[in-house]
Amino acid sequence: MAVKNDIVKELNMISAGTVIEGKVRSQGSVRIDGKVIGEVSATETLAVGVSGDIEGNVSAKNITVGGKVRGAVSALEKIVFESKSVVRGDIRAARLVIDEGCMFDGKVTMSDKSQAYEQRH
């Protein structure tokens, strides 16, 4: 019996009302609508919903924040801060989008993909 290993295509969700303390690591994509106290990393996409709240550093290939993040944010490719997001911490990415209305407090470092990858590993 052959087992197909498509971990990268999986979406892991942390729903509103859920609180996780510790490191969250995924070989795919993660969506956070609850609260995480600790580091979050994903090899693909990390999405923080409007009700999402992270206290810790985050890293992924692409990151979209609609909620709150307090910690360093590092993306291999692109970071998007949506209009209701609150981000307090330094960020590093190859591309950055900050929507009007976002609250951001930190330092921005623009880098190409190889530099962002080296920072994560």
Summary of the structure (lengths in Angstrom):
residues: 121
radius of gyration: 13.9
end to end distance: 35.2
largest distance: 52.5
contacts: 404
relative contact order: 0.14
helix: 9%
strand: 52%
